[in-house]
Amino acid sequence: MSFDSKQRAVVVAVAAAAAATVSVFYLSRTGCIKKLSLFGHKIGVALSKRTSSLAGEAPRGGIRPVSSIVKKGYTREQLSQYDGVKNERIFMSVKMKVYEVAPHYYGPGQHYHVFAGTEASRALAKADLTGKYLNQYWVNCTEEELDVLEEYVEKFNSKYPIVGWYVPDDQFYKVTE
């Protein structure tokens, strides 16, 4: 490589590094947070940009962000109002945590609508879609059923926003079977 071609290579490398530095600064200021390795260094690139929760757009999970909700307790009667019919929003409780769930799974006419507006832990643990075990304590479920319930808890915690907690009544603790 001649001296001129070496100089050109250095100039191109410096220009590329300067452009990358300016881009990284701009992209980090505008919310682009993905990483790419370039010359062994990690730099931010515009692979995707955060969606604005202010715009009310649905993120990948399908449910809109719930940023301004003040968490509160829901009794059986209050929770039943959030079934997608009486109220557009759909809540359900799993192990006493109340989640706002996706209408395409839990809305009217959907396969899991039976769980909407209820404390569904026992029914989820028993994989029951009849409604027989809704709003009942899960204390005497089998070990296998409790494992299933824990999987649901992990899934709901990762997928849906928590909007409050379930406030049980005396009937909740009267477990049949």
C-alpha positions in Angstrom: 0.0 0.0 0.0 1.5 3.4 -1.0 1.7 6.4 1.3 -1.3 8.1 -0.5 -3.5 5.0 -0.2 -2.6 4.7 3.5 -3.5 8.4 4.1 -6.8 7.9 2.2 -7.6 4.9 4.4 -6.8 6.8 7.6 -8.9 9.8 6.4 -11.8 7.4 5.6 -11.5 5.7 8.9 -11.4 9.0 10.8 -14.4 10.3 8.8 -16.4 7.1 9.5 -15.5 7.3 13.2 -16.6 10.9 13.4 -19.9 10.2 11.6 -20.5 7.2 13.9 -19.8 9.4 17.0 -22.2 12.1 15.8 -24.8 9.4 15.0 -24.4 7.7 18.3 -24.9 11.0 20.1 -28.0 11.9 18.0 -29.5 8.4 18.3 -29.0 8.2 22.1 -30.7 11.6 22.5 -33.7 10.5 20.3 -34.4 7.3 22.2 -32.8 4.7 19.9 -31.4 2.1 22.2 -30.3 -0.9 20.2 -26.6 -1.9 20.1 -24.3 -2.9 17.3 -20.6 -3.9 17.6 -18.3 -1.9 15.2 -14.6 -2.4 15.4 -15.0 -4.1 18.7 -16.9 -1.2 20.3 -20.6 -1.1 21.0 -22.4 1.8 19.5 -26.1 2.8 19.4 -27.8 2.4 16.0 -31.3 3.2 14.7 -32.6 -0.3 14.4 -35.8 0.5 16.2 -37.1 3.4 18.1 -39.2 3.3 21.3 -42.9 3.9 20.7 -44.3 6.7 22.5 -46.7 5.7 25.3 -48.3 9.2 25.0 -49.5 8.3 21.5 -51.6 5.5 23.0 -50.2 3.0 20.5 -50.3 -0.7 21.5 -46.9 -2.2 22.1 -45.9 -5.7 20.8 -47.9 -7.5 23.5 -51.2 -6.1 22.2 -52.3 -4.1 25.2 -52.0 -0.4 25.5 -49.6 1.0 28.1 -51.2 1.8 31.5 -49.0 4.6 32.9 -51.3 6.8 34.8 -53.4 4.3 36.8 -53.3 4.5 40.5 -53.3 1.0 41.8 -56.1 0.1 44.2 -58.0 -2.8 45.7 -60.9 -4.5 43.8 -63.6 -6.4 45.5 -65.4 -9.3 43.7 -68.2 -6.9 42.7 -65.9 -4.1 41.5 -63.7 -6.5 39.5 -66.7 -8.0 37.8 -67.4 -4.6 36.2 -64.2 -4.9 34.2 -65.3 -7.8 32.0 -65.2 -6.2 28.6 -69.0 -5.9 28.5 -69.9 -3.6 31.4 -66.7 -1.7 30.9 -64.4 -1.6 27.8 -61.4 -2.4 30.0 -60.7 -6.0 31.0 -59.2 -6.9 34.3 -58.6 -10.3 35.9 -56.9 -11.4 39.1 -54.2 -14.0 39.4 -53.0 -14.8 42.9 -54.5 -11.6 44.2 -52.8 -9.3 41.6 -55.2 -7.6 39.3 -54.0 -7.3 35.7 -55.4 -5.4 32.7 -55.5 -8.1 30.0 -55.7 -8.1 26.3 -59.1 -8.0 24.7 -58.1 -10.4 21.9 -57.7 -13.2 24.5 -60.2 -12.2 27.2 -62.7 -10.0 25.5 -66.3 -10.9 24.7 -66.6 -13.8 22.4 -63.0 -14.9 23.0 -61.9 -18.3 24.3 -60.7 -17.0 27.7 -63.5 -14.5 28.3 -64.8 -16.7 31.2 -61.8 -15.3 33.3 -62.6 -11.6 32.6 -63.6 -9.7 35.7 -62.8 -12.5 38.1 -60.1 -13.9 40.5 -59.1 -16.7 38.2 -56.2 -18.4 40.1 -58.0 -21.7 41.0 -59.6 -22.0 37.6 -56.2 -21.4 35.8 -54.5 -23.9 38.1 -57.1 -26.6 37.2 -57.3 -25.6 33.5 -61.0 -25.1 33.9 -63.0 -23.0 31.4 -66.4 -23.7 32.8 -66.3 -21.0 35.5 -66.8 -23.5 38.3 -63.6 -22.5 40.2 -63.7 -18.7 39.7 -63.4 -16.4 42.7 -62.1 -19.3 44.9 -59.0 -19.6 46.9 -56.3 -21.9 45.4 -55.0 -23.3 48.8 -55.9 -26.9 48.3 -54.8 -27.3 44.7 -52.4 -30.2 44.0 -48.7 -29.6 43.6 -49.0 -30.0 39.8 -51.8 -27.4 39.7 -49.8 -25.0 41.8 -46.9 -25.4 39.4 -49.3 -24.5 36.5 -50.5 -21.5 38.4 -47.0 -20.3 39.0 -46.3 -20.5 35.2 -49.4 -18.3 34.7 -48.2 -15.8 37.3 -44.8 -15.5 35.5 -46.6 -15.1 32.1 -49.0 -12.4 33.4 -46.2 -10.5 35.2 -44.2 -10.3 32.0 -47.0 -9.5 29.7 -49.7 -7.4 31.5 -49.7 -4.3 33.6 -50.8 -4.7 37.3 -53.6 -2.3 38.1 -54.3 -3.3 41.6 -55.0 -6.1 44.0 -57.9 -8.4 44.8 -59.8 -7.9 48.0 -61.4 -11.2 48.9 -64.7 -11.6 50.7 -65.7 -14.5 53.1 -67.1 -16.5 50.2 -63.6 -16.6 48.6 -62.2 -18.8 51.3 -65.1 -21.3 51.3 -63.4 -23.8 48.9 -65.5 -26.6 47.6 -63.8 -29.8 46.6 
